[in-house]
Amino acid sequence: MTATAPLWQPTLSACPNLLLSKFQAQAEVRTGVEFSGYSDLHAWSVSGPATFWSLAWEFCGLEGDPGDVAYVHHNDPLQVQFFPNAKLNIVETFLKNADTREAIVFVGENGQRMSWTRAELKREVEELAAALKARGICRGDRVVGYVPNMPQTVAAMLATASLGAVWSSCTPESGPDVVVDRFDQIAPKLMFAADGYFYGGKTFETRNAIANVAERVPSIEQIVVWTYAKQVTDLPEGMIAYEDFKQADAPELTCEPMGFRDPLYVMFSSGTTGKPKCIEHSGGGTLLRLMVEQQLHCDVNPGDRLFYYTTCNWMMWNWMVAALASEATIVLFDGNPMYPDISRLFYLAQDEQLTHIGVSAKYIDASLKRRTRPVQTHDLSALRAVLSTGSPLSPDGYEHVYTDWKADVQLASICGGTDILGAFVGGCPTLPVYKGEIPCATSGLDVATLDQDGQPVSGVAGELVCRNAHPSMPTRFLNDPDNARYRASYFDTYPNIWRQGDFTIRTDNGGFVVLGRSDATLNPGGVRIGTAEIYRQLDKIDAVSDAVVVGQNIDNDVRVVLFVTLDGARTLDDTLTTRIKTDIRKNASPRHVPAKIIAVPDIPRTKSGKTAELAVRDVINNQAVRNLSGLANPQALEHFAHHPDLSA
């Protein structure tokens, strides 16, 4: 792919003050080598893992003793060791310099606002940790949250981690079946919850759902509930109010020393390919990885104000909360980001003077379709970075941010996942931003695009892979003897090379274009097509509000079928069908043109908001959907099953 003119590039005056530039200067002193730019720095970060990760520990400010060994090589990536003799507890990094600066700001959909200083957050953690310890929670135990995205959730996670226990969470809008599928596999002793939540202008009570989960997960011994939506005072037996649970006379926090790769989080796969996998992540490895991403790639400094729209189901919650370790203020929002309209988050950015705002690619596309222009309506003067993930950001989305949001921001589309609690590819504050491209592989990760024979390719589509081990790889999958499922999930295609399952193109400037999930990749006539290449054309058509494109097996081949939902009173008439096909043929290729375009009233999505392409593909091919509980709206699949337009 040939680069056009960049949409943005860093100014020469700004570069010396960037954390990445300061890190590069220290790396040059450490190695005695002068790096010409990020490409050289990245190559060194991959070739010299011991020196790179040691310097990253020091530069980023990870508290604790790294020990005398930073890296132990092994040909098997699951046997590689990072800081095997280290002793630390990541909570000491999260809570360092506990002063009067704001640590957490919370804004609810209903207008509620809370603010905790770093000192107040530390005291909250102390009171919760003492209460957890008094109830027998100790190293290796599991504590869970059935929780909104609130300060109490952050405090509960940190209190859990301070004791060496393991944290996992689900959002309150998740139904009991979804939560039980996850929590029952990890046998938690204690569960935090709120009495309800707000979404789309409505108030939802959760006591019945909480009781349902507790009844079906017998390991739960105690439920701690804080008042938020319903102000409930008459809690059922077995539940205790959050304020009554905390230990007001708690001593100063003393954290349990842990190893670098000891577990902290259990995350879950989306559940669309079977029962959700329990992915265990380390405390030290995860935090160091995220501090590198945030400080070096997003230039997150002490005092910055970072927001990412996320729920506690999604790994971006863990990503966002990690910014506390860099002494930034995190801004939390719980509710519908489009309520009462799409400008809600622009007001949040203005009112809270955000320096970093993170949203989904779908949000940016929705803003584009609604022709919003916050550059004219909102004060975004503090904003330095716009972050995007969840699905590939369309080229038009890139242009929309720079034309209609703010011209002088670093736009960082990132691609990674729950699997590594971080990003394989992302932004870089010293590199230009080109339309539709992610600028680089993140530091310390040997990322490439490989063809089916395992050879690196550029300019053509291939599999996104990582060819080296790194600290935030999962420690294991739970209930997975001998790491059989772990290896099958990531190392089944290329020996000892992590295959992420994303279809990408490496560009002439060293960046990446993400085309969509490779396991949902279309293959009509043997030609591989990424679904994002079709979605990008639909982003320009106002009448189409949402879509899913899949392959249908027919006549020993695969045909492309596009399902669309339409805006307002629009119908899928011949004019609109022709417009869709013409745009796809013109801007993608004739191979991309769907054989069928069918209107449906709803598109199924996973709990984290991703389009459930695999579930739709299974349904139209008369195969069993492997886990309906992983879907936020499984009833939407009824519109696809045995659809009459699919028979011919």
C-alpha positions as CSV (number, residue, x, y, z in Angstrom):
1,M,0.0,0.0,0.0
2,T,1.4,3.4,-0.9
3,A,1.3,6.1,1.6
4,T,-0.6,9.4,1.0
5,A,0.1,12.6,2.8
6,P,-0.3,12.1,6.6
7,L,-3.3,13.5,8.4
8,W,-1.1,14.4,11.3
9,Q,2.5,14.5,12.3
10,P,4.3,15.5,15.5
11,T,5.9,18.9,15.7
12,L,9.6,19.1,16.1
13,S,9.2,21.3,19.1
14,A,7.0,18.8,20.9
15,C,9.1,15.7,20.3
16,P,11.9,16.3,22.9
17,N,9.3,16.6,25.6
18,L,7.6,13.3,24.8
19,L,8.1,10.4,27.2
20,L,9.1,8.2,24.3
21,S,11.9,10.6,23.3
22,K,13.1,10.7,26.9
23,F,13.0,6.9,27.0
24,Q,15.0,6.7,23.7
25,A,17.6,9.0,25.1
26,Q,18.0,6.7,28.1
27,A,18.2,3.7,25.9
28,E,20.9,5.2,23.9
29,V,22.9,5.9,27.0
30,R,22.3,2.3,28.3
31,T,23.3,0.7,25.0
32,G,25.8,3.1,23.6
33,V,23.8,3.0,20.3
34,E,22.2,6.0,18.6
35,F,18.7,5.3,17.3
36,S,17.5,7.2,14.3
37,G,13.8,7.0,15.3
38,Y,11.1,4.7,16.5
39,S,11.9,1.9,14.0
40,D,15.4,1.5,15.4
41,L,14.2,1.8,18.9
42,H,11.5,-0.9,18.3
43,A,14.0,-3.2,16.6
44,W,16.3,-2.9,19.7
45,S,13.3,-3.5,22.1
46,V,12.8,-6.9,20.3
47,S,16.4,-8.0,19.9
48,G,17.4,-7.0,23.5
49,P,14.6,-8.0,25.7
50,A,16.6,-8.1,29.0
51,T,17.9,-4.6,28.6
52,F,14.6,-3.2,27.2
53,W,12.3,-4.6,29.9
54,S,14.8,-3.6,32.7
55,L,14.9,-0.1,31.4
56,A,11.1,0.0,31.0
57,W,10.7,-1.1,34.7
58,E,12.9,1.8,35.8
59,F,11.6,4.5,33.4
60,C,7.9,3.8,33.8
61,G,8.2,3.7,37.6
62,L,7.2,0.2,38.5
63,E,7.6,-0.2,42.3
64,G,9.3,-3.3,43.7
65,D,12.5,-5.3,43.4
66,P,13.1,-6.6,39.9
67,G,15.7,-9.1,41.0
68,D,18.9,-10.0,39.3
69,V,17.5,-11.5,36.2
70,A,15.3,-9.8,33.7
71,Y,14.9,-12.4,31.0
72,V,15.4,-16.1,30.5
73,H,15.2,-17.3,26.9
74,H,13.5,-20.5,25.7
75,N,12.5,-21.7,22.3
76,D,9.0,-22.4,23.6
77,P,7.4,-19.0,24.2
78,L,5.3,-20.4,27.1
79,Q,8.6,-21.3,28.9
80,V,10.2,-17.8,28.6
81,Q,10.7,-16.1,31.9
82,F,10.6,-12.4,32.8
83,F,12.0,-11.2,36.1
84,P,11.8,-14.7,37.7
85,N,13.3,-13.4,41.0
86,A,11.3,-10.2,41.3
87,K,9.2,-9.3,44.4
88,L,6.5,-6.7,44.1
89,N,2.9,-5.9,44.6
90,I,1.4,-3.7,41.8
91,V,-0.9,-1.9,44.3
92,E,2.2,-0.1,45.6
93,T,2.7,1.4,42.1
94,F,-1.0,2.2,41.7
95,L,-1.1,4.1,45.0
96,K,2.3,5.7,45.1
97,N,2.4,9.4,46.0
98,A,-1.0,9.3,47.6
99,D,-1.6,13.0,47.8
100,T,-4.4,15.5,47.1
101,R,-4.3,15.2,43.3
102,E,-7.5,13.7,41.8
103,A,-7.1,9.9,41.2
104,I,-10.6,9.0,40.0
105,V,-13.5,11.1,38.6
106,F,-16.8,9.3,38.1
107,V,-19.6,10.6,36.0
108,G,-22.9,8.6,35.8
109,E,-25.4,8.7,33.0
110,N,-27.9,10.2,35.5
111,G,-25.5,13.2,36.1
112,Q,-24.0,12.0,39.4
113,R,-20.3,13.0,39.8
114,M,-17.8,11.7,42.3
115,S,-14.2,12.5,42.8
116,W,-11.5,10.8,44.9
117,T,-8.0,12.1,45.5
118,R,-5.1,9.7,45.5
119,A,-5.1,9.8,49.3
120,E,-8.8,9.1,49.4
121,L,-8.4,6.2,47.0
122,K,-5.6,4.7,49.2
123,R,-7.7,5.0,52.3
124,E,-10.7,3.3,50.6
125,V,-8.3,0.5,49.5
126,E,-7.0,0.1,53.1
127,E,-10.5,-0.2,54.6
128,L,-11.6,-2.7,52.0
129,A,-8.4,-4.7,52.2
130,A,-8.7,-5.0,56.0
131,A,-12.3,-6.1,55.7
132,L,-11.4,-8.7,53.0
133,K,-8.5,-10.0,55.2
134,A,-10.8,-10.3,58.2
135,R,-13.1,-12.5,56.2
136,G,-10.4,-14.9,55.3
137,I,-9.5,-13.6,51.8
138,C,-5.8,-14.4,51.1
139,R,-3.3,-15.1,48.4
140,G,-4.7,-17.0,45.5
141,D,-8.3,-16.6,46.5
142,R,-10.7,-15.2,43.9
143,V,-12.9,-12.1,44.4
144,V,-15.3,-11.0,41.7
145,G,-17.4,-7.9,40.8
146,Y,-20.8,-7.9,39.3
147,V,-20.4,-4.2,39.0
148,P,-20.8,-0.9,37.1
149,N,-17.7,1.1,36.1
150,M,-17.4,3.1,39.3
151,P,-14.7,4.1,41.8
152,Q,-15.8,1.4,44.2
153,T,-15.0,-1.1,41.6
154,V,-11.4,0.2,41.2
155,A,-10.9,0.2,45.0
156,A,-12.3,-3.4,45.3
157,M,-9.9,-4.6,42.6
158,L,-6.9,-2.9,44.3
159,A,-7.8,-4.2,47.7
160,T,-8.1,-7.7,46.3
161,A,-4.7,-7.4,44.6
162,S,-3.0,-6.0,47.8
163,L,-3.7,-9.4,49.5
164,G,-2.4,-11.4,46.6
165,A,-5.9,-12.5,45.6
166,V,-7.2,-12.6,42.0
167,W,-9.9,-10.3,40.6
168,S,-12.5,-10.8,37.8
169,S,-15.6,-8.8,36.9
170,C,-18.8,-8.7,34.8
171,T,-21.1,-5.8,34.1
172,P,-24.5,-5.6,35.9
173,E,-26.4,-5.6,32.6
174,S,-25.0,-9.2,31.9
175,G,-27.7,-11.7,32.6
176,P,-27.2,-14.3,35.4
177,D,-26.5,-17.1,32.8
178,V,-23.6,-15.1,31.4
179,V,-22.2,-14.3,34.8
180,V,-22.6,-17.9,36.1
181,D,-20.9,-19.3,33.0
182,R,-17.9,-17.2,33.9
183,F,-17.8,-17.0,37.7
184,D,-18.7,-20.6,38.4
185,Q,-15.5,-21.7,36.6
186,I,-13.2,-19.7,38.9
187,A,-15.0,-20.4,42.3
188,P,-14.9,-16.9,43.9
189,K,-15.2,-16.5,47.7
190,L,-16.7,-13.0,47.7
191,M,-18.6,-10.9,45.2
192,F,-18.9,-7.1,45.0
193,A,-22.0,-5.6,43.4
194,A,-24.2,-2.5,43.1
195,D,-27.9,-2.3,43.8
196,G,-28.6,-1.3,40.2
197,Y,-27.4,0.8,37.2
198,F,-28.6,3.4,34.7
199,Y,-28.7,2.9,31.0
200,G,-30.5,4.8,28.2
201,G,-32.5,6.9,30.6
202,K,-33.8,3.9,32.5
203,T,-33.0,2.6,36.0
204,F,-32.4,-1.1,36.6
205,E,-32.4,-2.9,39.9
206,T,-30.1,-5.9,40.2
207,R,-30.8,-7.5,43.6
208,N,-32.7,-10.5,42.0
209,A,-29.9,-11.1,39.5
210,I,-27.3,-10.9,42.2
211,A,-29.2,-13.4,44.3
212,N,-29.6,-15.7,41.3
213,V,-25.8,-15.7,40.6
214,A,-25.0,-16.3,44.3
215,E,-27.4,-19.2,44.4
216,R,-25.8,-20.8,41.3
217,V,-22.2,-20.2,42.3
218,P,-21.9,-22.0,45.6
219,S,-18.4,-20.9,46.3
220,I,-19.6,-17.3,47.0
221,E,-19.6,-16.8,50.8
222,Q,-20.3,-13.1,51.0
223,I,-21.8,-10.4,48.8
224,V,-21.0,-6.7,49.3
225,V,-23.5,-4.3,47.8
226,W,-23.2,-0.5,47.4
227,T,-26.1,1.8,46.8
228,Y,-26.1,3.5,43.5
229,A,-29.3,3.2,41.4
230,K,-32.1,2.2,43.8
231,Q,-30.7,3.3,47.2
232,V,-31.7,-0.1,48.6
233,T,-31.5,-0.5,52.4
234,D,-33.2,-3.9,53.0
235,L,-30.6,-6.2,51.7
236,P,-31.4,-10.0,51.7
237,E,-29.6,-12.4,54.0
238,G,-26.0,-13.0,52.8
239,M,-25.5,-9.5,51.5
240,I,-23.9,-6.7,53.4
241,A,-23.8,-2.9,52.6
242,Y,-20.5,-1.7,51.2
243,E,-20.2,1.0,53.9
244,D,-20.9,-1.5,56.7
245,F,-18.4,-3.9,55.2
246,K,-15.4,-1.5,55.1
247,Q,-13.2,-1.5,58.2
248,A,-13.0,2.1,59.3
249,D,-10.1,1.6,61.7
250,A,-8.0,-0.2,59.1
251,P,-4.2,0.0,59.6
252,E,-1.9,1.5,56.9
253,L,-1.8,-0.7,53.9
254,T,0.7,-3.6,53.8
255,C,0.8,-5.4,50.5
256,E,1.5,-9.1,50.0
257,P,4.8,-9.5,48.1
258,M,4.2,-11.3,44.8
259,G,6.2,-12.7,41.9
260,F,6.2,-10.8,38.6
261,R,4.1,-13.5,36.9
262,D,1.8,-14.4,39.8
263,P,-1.9,-14.0,38.9
264,L,-4.0,-11.0,39.3
265,Y,-6.8,-11.0,36.7
266,V,-9.0,-13.6,35.2
267,M,-10.5,-12.5,31.9
268,F,-12.9,-14.3,29.7
269,S,-13.1,-14.9,26.0
270,S,-16.3,-13.6,24.3
271,G,-17.9,-17.0,24.4
272,T,-19.0,-17.1,20.8
273,T,-16.9,-20.2,20.1
274,G,-17.8,-22.3,23.1
275,K,-18.0,-21.8,26.8
276,P,-15.9,-18.7,27.8
277,K,-12.3,-19.5,28.3
278,C,-10.8,-18.3,31.6
279,I,-7.7,-16.4,30.7
280,E,-5.4,-15.8,33.7
281,H,-3.1,-12.7,33.6
282,S,-0.3,-11.7,35.9
283,G,-0.1,-8.6,38.0
284,G,3.5,-7.5,37.2
285,G,3.6,-8.5,33.6
286,T,0.3,-6.9,32.8
287,L,1.1,-3.6,34.5
288,L,4.5,-3.2,33.0
289,R,3.1,-3.9,29.6
290,L,0.3,-1.3,30.1
291,M,2.7,1.3,31.5
292,V,4.9,1.0,28.4
293,E,1.9,1.4,26.1
294,Q,0.4,4.3,28.0
295,Q,3.6,6.2,28.7
296,L,5.6,5.5,25.5
297,H,2.8,5.2,22.9
298,C,0.2,7.5,24.4
299,D,2.4,9.9,26.3
300,V,0.4,9.6,29.5
301,N,2.1,11.8,32.2
302,P,1.3,12.5,35.8
303,G,-1.7,14.8,36.0
304,D,-3.1,13.8,32.6
305,R,-6.8,13.1,32.5
306,L,-7.6,9.8,30.7
307,F,-11.0,8.4,29.8
308,Y,-11.9,5.3,27.9
309,Y,-15.5,4.3,27.3
310,T,-15.7,0.8,28.6
311,T,-17.5,-1.6,30.9
312,C,-16.1,-4.0,33.5
313,N,-16.6,-6.9,31.0
314,W,-14.0,-5.5,28.6
315,M,-10.2,-5.5,28.9
316,M,-10.1,-1.8,28.2
317,W,-11.3,-1.3,31.8
318,N,-8.1,-2.9,33.0
319,W,-6.2,-0.9,30.4
320,M,-7.8,2.4,31.6
321,V,-7.4,1.8,35.3
322,A,-3.7,1.1,34.8
323,A,-3.2,4.8,34.1
324,L,-3.4,5.4,37.9
325,A,0.1,3.7,38.0
326,S,1.4,6.6,35.9
327,E,-0.2,9.1,38.3
328,A,-2.8,10.2,35.8
329,T,-6.4,10.9,36.7
330,I,-8.8,8.3,35.3
331,V,-12.3,9.5,34.4
332,L,-15.0,6.8,34.6
333,F,-18.4,6.9,32.9
334,D,-21.2,4.4,33.4
335,G,-24.2,4.3,31.1
336,N,-25.1,4.8,27.5
337,P,-22.5,7.1,25.8
338,M,-25.2,8.0,23.2
339,Y,-27.7,9.2,25.8
340,P,-29.4,11.6,25.4
341,D,-27.4,12.0,22.2
342,I,-24.0,11.4,20.8
343,S,-22.6,14.7,22.2
344,R,-22.6,13.2,25.7
345,L,-18.9,12.2,25.5
346,F,-17.9,15.5,23.9
347,Y,-19.4,17.3,26.9
348,L,-17.5,14.9,29.2
349,A,-14.3,15.7,27.4
350,Q,-15.0,19.4,27.7
351,D,-16.2,19.5,31.3
352,E,-13.5,17.2,32.6
353,Q,-10.7,18.7,30.4
354,L,-9.7,15.3,29.1
355,T,-6.2,14.9,27.7
356,H,-6.9,11.4,26.3
357,I,-10.3,10.1,25.2
358,G,-10.9,6.5,24.1
359,V,-13.9,5.3,22.2
360,S,-14.9,2.4,19.9
361,A,-14.5,2.7,16.1
362,K,-18.3,2.3,16.0
363,Y,-18.7,5.5,18.1
364,I,-16.5,7.4,15.6
365,D,-18.4,6.1,12.7
366,A,-21.7,7.0,14.4
367,S,-20.4,10.5,15.0
368,L,-19.5,10.7,11.3
369,K,-22.9,9.6,10.1
370,R,-24.6,12.1,12.4
371,R,-22.3,14.8,11.0
372,T,-21.3,16.0,14.4
373,R,-18.6,18.7,14.6
374,P,-17.4,19.1,18.2
375,V,-14.6,21.3,16.8
376,Q,-17.3,24.0,16.5
377,T,-19.5,23.1,19.5
378,H,-17.2,22.0,22.3
379,D,-13.9,23.1,24.0
380,L,-11.5,20.3,23.4
381,S,-8.4,22.4,24.0
382,A,-6.9,20.0,26.6
383,L,-7.3,17.0,24.3
384,R,-4.0,15.5,23.0
385,A,-4.9,12.0,22.0
386,V,-7.9,10.2,20.6
387,L,-7.8,6.4,21.1
388,S,-9.9,3.9,19.2
389,T,-10.3,0.1,19.4
390,G,-12.9,-2.7,19.3
391,S,-13.0,-3.0,15.5
392,P,-11.0,-1.5,12.6
393,L,-11.4,2.3,12.3
394,S,-12.5,3.2,8.7
395,P,-10.4,5.7,6.7
396,D,-13.3,8.0,6.7
397,G,-13.3,7.8,10.5
398,Y,-9.7,8.9,10.6
399,E,-10.6,12.0,8.4
400,H,-13.6,12.7,10.5
401,V,-11.6,13.0,13.7
402,Y,-9.1,15.4,12.2
403,T,-11.7,17.4,10.3
404,D,-14.5,17.5,12.8
405,W,-13.1,16.7,16.2
406,K,-9.7,18.3,16.5
407,A,-6.8,18.8,14.0
408,D,-3.9,18.6,16.5
409,V,-4.4,15.3,18.2
410,Q,-2.6,12.0,18.0
411,L,-5.2,9.5,16.7
412,A,-4.2,6.1,17.9
413,S,-6.2,3.2,16.6
414,I,-5.1,0.1,18.5
415,C,-5.4,-3.6,18.0
416,G,-4.8,-6.2,20.6
417,G,-7.2,-7.9,23.0
418,T,-8.2,-9.7,26.1
419,D,-5.7,-12.3,25.2
420,I,-2.7,-10.1,26.2
421,L,-4.5,-7.3,28.0
422,G,-2.9,-4.8,25.7
423,A,-2.1,-3.9,22.1
424,F,0.0,-5.6,19.5
425,V,-0.1,-2.5,17.2
426,G,-1.0,1.1,18.1
427,G,-0.1,4.7,18.0
428,C,3.3,6.4,18.4
429,P,3.6,10.1,19.3
430,T,6.7,10.5,17.1
431,L,5.3,9.0,14.0
432,P,2.8,10.5,11.5
433,V,-0.8,9.2,11.2
434,Y,-1.9,8.1,7.8
435,K,-5.6,7.6,6.9
436,G,-6.7,4.0,7.7
437,E,-3.3,2.9,9.1
438,I,-2.1,2.0,12.6
439,P,1.4,3.4,12.7
440,C,3.5,0.7,14.4
441,A,4.0,-2.4,16.4
442,T,4.1,-1.6,20.1
443,S,7.5,-1.6,22.0
444,G,8.9,-5.0,22.8
445,L,6.6,-7.0,20.5
446,D,7.9,-8.6,17.3
447,V,4.7,-8.2,15.3
448,A,4.4,-9.1,11.6
449,T,2.0,-10.1,8.9
450,L,2.5,-13.6,7.6
451,D,1.2,-15.5,4.7
452,Q,-0.2,-19.1,4.8
453,D,3.4,-20.4,4.6
454,G,4.6,-18.4,7.5
455,Q,6.5,-15.8,5.4
456,P,6.4,-12.1,6.2
457,V,4.4,-10.1,3.6
458,S,3.8,-6.4,2.9
459,G,1.2,-4.8,0.8
460,V,-1.0,-7.9,0.8
461,A,-3.3,-9.4,3.4
462,G,-2.0,-11.9,6.0
463,E,-2.3,-13.0,9.6
464,L,-1.2,-10.7,12.4
465,V,1.3,-12.6,14.5
466,C,3.7,-11.9,17.4
467,R,7.0,-13.8,17.0
468,N,8.4,-13.3,20.5
469,A,7.3,-13.8,24.1
470,H,6.4,-10.8,26.2
471,P,5.4,-10.1,29.8
472,S,1.6,-9.8,29.4
473,M,1.0,-13.1,27.7
474,P,-1.5,-15.1,29.8
475,T,0.0,-17.1,32.6
476,R,-2.4,-20.0,31.7
477,F,-6.0,-20.9,30.9
478,L,-7.8,-22.2,34.0
479,N,-8.9,-25.8,33.8
480,D,-6.4,-26.4,31.0
481,P,-4.1,-29.3,31.8
482,D,-0.7,-29.1,30.0
483,N,-1.8,-25.8,28.3
484,A,-3.5,-27.7,25.6
485,R,-6.3,-25.1,25.0
486,Y,-3.8,-22.3,25.4
487,R,-1.5,-23.6,22.6
488,A,-4.5,-24.5,20.4
489,S,-5.8,-21.0,20.7
490,Y,-2.7,-19.1,19.6
491,F,0.0,-21.5,18.4
492,D,-1.9,-23.9,16.1
493,T,-1.0,-22.3,12.8
494,Y,2.7,-21.3,13.0
495,P,5.1,-23.2,15.3
496,N,5.9,-21.1,18.4
497,I,4.5,-18.0,16.9
498,W,1.4,-16.3,18.4
499,R,-1.4,-15.9,15.8
500,Q,-3.9,-13.3,17.0
501,G,-6.6,-14.1,14.5
502,D,-6.7,-10.7,12.8
503,F,-6.3,-10.2,9.1
504,T,-3.9,-7.3,8.3
505,I,-1.9,-5.6,5.7
506,R,1.6,-4.3,6.4
507,T,2.0,-0.9,4.7
508,D,4.9,0.7,2.9
509,N,5.5,3.0,5.9
510,G,5.7,0.2,8.3
511,G,2.2,0.5,9.6
512,F,-0.8,-1.9,9.7
513,V,-4.2,-1.9,8.2
514,V,-6.5,-4.2,10.1
515,L,-9.2,-5.9,7.9
516,G,-11.1,-7.9,10.5
517,R,-11.0,-11.2,12.2
518,S,-9.3,-13.8,10.1
519,D,-11.6,-16.5,11.5
520,A,-14.5,-14.5,10.1
521,T,-12.6,-13.8,6.9
522,L,-14.7,-14.3,3.7
523,N,-13.3,-16.7,1.1
524,P,-15.5,-16.6,-2.1
525,G,-13.9,-18.5,-4.9
526,G,-10.8,-19.0,-2.8
527,V,-10.1,-15.2,-2.5
528,R,-9.7,-14.1,1.1
529,I,-11.6,-10.9,1.9
530,G,-11.6,-9.1,5.3
531,T,-15.0,-8.1,6.5
532,A,-13.8,-4.6,7.4
533,E,-13.2,-3.9,3.7
534,I,-17.0,-4.1,3.2
535,Y,-18.0,-2.3,6.4
536,R,-15.9,0.6,5.4
537,Q,-18.0,1.2,2.3
538,L,-21.2,1.0,4.3
539,D,-19.9,3.7,6.7
540,K,-20.5,6.2,3.9
541,I,-24.1,5.3,3.4
542,D,-26.4,7.1,5.8
543,A,-29.3,4.8,5.3
544,V,-27.4,1.8,6.7
545,S,-27.2,2.0,10.5
546,D,-25.5,-1.3,11.2
547,A,-24.4,-4.4,9.3
548,V,-22.9,-7.9,9.5
549,V,-21.3,-9.7,6.5
550,V,-20.6,-13.4,6.5
551,G,-19.9,-16.3,4.2
552,Q,-22.6,-18.8,3.3
553,N,-21.6,-22.3,2.2
554,I,-23.4,-23.1,-1.1
555,D,-22.6,-25.2,-4.1
556,N,-19.2,-26.2,-2.8
557,D,-18.2,-22.5,-2.5
558,V,-18.7,-19.6,-0.3
559,R,-20.9,-16.6,-1.2
560,V,-20.9,-13.3,0.5
561,V,-24.1,-12.3,2.3
562,L,-24.6,-8.9,3.8
563,F,-27.3,-8.2,6.4
564,V,-28.1,-4.6,7.1
565,T,-30.3,-2.6,9.5
566,L,-31.7,0.6,8.1
567,D,-32.0,4.1,9.6
568,G,-35.5,5.3,10.4
569,A,-38.2,4.5,7.9
570,R,-35.8,3.6,5.1
571,T,-36.4,0.3,3.1
572,L,-34.0,-1.8,1.2
573,D,-35.3,-0.9,-2.3
574,D,-33.6,-1.4,-5.6
575,T,-32.0,2.1,-5.4
576,L,-30.4,1.5,-2.1
577,T,-29.3,-2.1,-3.0
578,T,-27.7,-0.7,-6.2
579,R,-25.9,2.0,-4.3
580,I,-24.5,-0.5,-1.8
581,K,-23.2,-2.8,-4.5
582,T,-21.8,0.0,-6.6
583,D,-19.9,1.6,-3.7
584,I,-18.4,-1.8,-2.7
585,R,-17.5,-2.7,-6.3
586,K,-16.0,0.8,-6.9
587,N,-14.1,1.2,-3.7
588,A,-13.2,-2.4,-2.8
589,S,-13.4,-4.8,-5.7
590,P,-16.0,-6.9,-7.6
591,R,-15.0,-9.8,-5.4
592,H,-16.3,-7.9,-2.4
593,V,-19.8,-7.3,-3.8
594,P,-22.3,-9.4,-1.7
595,A,-24.3,-12.0,-3.6
596,K,-27.2,-11.2,-1.2
597,I,-28.1,-8.1,0.6
598,I,-30.9,-8.7,3.2
599,A,-32.5,-6.3,5.7
600,V,-32.9,-7.4,9.3
601,P,-34.2,-5.5,12.3
602,D,-31.2,-6.2,14.6
603,I,-27.6,-7.3,14.5
604,P,-26.3,-9.7,17.2
605,R,-23.4,-8.5,19.3
606,T,-21.2,-9.9,22.0
607,K,-21.3,-8.6,25.5
608,S,-18.3,-6.4,24.7
609,G,-20.2,-4.8,21.7
610,K,-18.5,-6.6,18.9
611,T,-20.4,-7.8,15.9
612,A,-21.1,-11.5,16.3
613,E,-20.1,-12.6,12.8
614,L,-19.3,-16.2,13.8
615,A,-22.8,-16.7,15.4
616,V,-24.5,-15.3,12.3
617,R,-22.3,-17.5,10.0
618,D,-23.2,-20.6,12.1
619,V,-26.9,-19.9,11.9
620,I,-27.1,-19.3,8.2
621,N,-25.0,-22.4,7.6
622,N,-27.4,-24.5,9.8
623,Q,-24.7,-25.1,12.4
624,A,-25.1,-24.9,16.2
625,V,-24.2,-21.5,17.7
626,R,-21.6,-22.5,20.2
627,N,-22.5,-20.2,23.1
628,L,-25.6,-18.1,23.0
629,S,-24.8,-16.8,26.5
630,G,-21.9,-14.9,25.0
631,L,-24.3,-12.7,23.1
632,A,-25.9,-9.5,24.4
633,N,-29.0,-9.9,22.2
634,P,-29.2,-13.6,21.2
635,Q,-32.8,-13.1,20.1
636,A,-31.5,-11.2,17.1
637,L,-30.4,-14.5,15.6
638,E,-34.0,-15.4,14.9
639,H,-34.0,-13.0,12.0
640,F,-31.3,-15.0,10.3
641,A,-32.3,-18.6,10.8
642,H,-34.0,-20.1,7.7
643,H,-34.4,-16.7,6.1
644,P,-36.2,-17.3,2.8
645,D,-33.8,-15.1,0.8
646,L,-30.9,-17.4,1.7
647,S,-32.4,-20.5,0.0
648,A,-31.6,-19.6,-3.5
